[in-house]
Amino acid sequence: MTAKETTPDEVGAVSVPYGHVIGNEKWRGSQIAQGLQGKIKLILEDGLGLVDFHLSNRSCILYILEADLVAGSSFKRRLVRFRNASSLHGIVIVEKTQISDQYFPAVQKFIVLELGMTLLPVANQGEASQLIIQLVHEQSKDHTSNPFLHKKCSQLVEASILRTVQQIPGVGKTKALLLLQQFVSIHQLCNASVQDLELVVGQTIAQQIHAFFTQTK
């Protein structure tokens, strides 16, 4: 089986066999590829364009290295091209290390708040391979017949969003949970008025939240 040929800026749907991952050829010999060995079957292909790994016919991973965060904004352009060109569910895995930690809050806001994509931080490629294995095992199952598995997959996304909202000045875990209960999507929270926010967290925090989202637009 071969992946659908794509140009560098295209993101085409790929037919992924059960329990497999289709990865970009550039990851051959990497720690991620080594970590997947014996756990799931990895098929490396050229022509995947912007995508690093296809988990299923509907979801894929874009991987951001520590060096990408430090080097500048080229990874942002890549994510924007993906977001504009694809109907796939893109999961962004980011290396959050001591070196890249200072860049992480801004990257988190950009990926989750501005692009509306799922972000999952990892310490290294070994941890990333374990996360990919978990995602593949969950997505390979029939979610409609096993709602518990669907809940586990959803929790990964919810935890990512919760961590992002907690980055807002003055918002801890309790207030973040209250906000996400009131505003059912991150986009609703971004576009909420100060008056709407006041009903949940009070005037002072509401103004801080509104200012935070205004600065990121």
Salt bridges, closest charged atoms under 4 A:
ASP9 OD1 - ARG81 NE 2.79
GLU25 OE2 - ARG28 NE 2.52
ASP52 OD1 - LYS26 NZ 3.14
ASP52 OD2 - ARG78 NH2 2.34
ASP101 OD1 - LYS96 NZ 2.75
GLU138 OE2 - LYS152 NZ 3.91
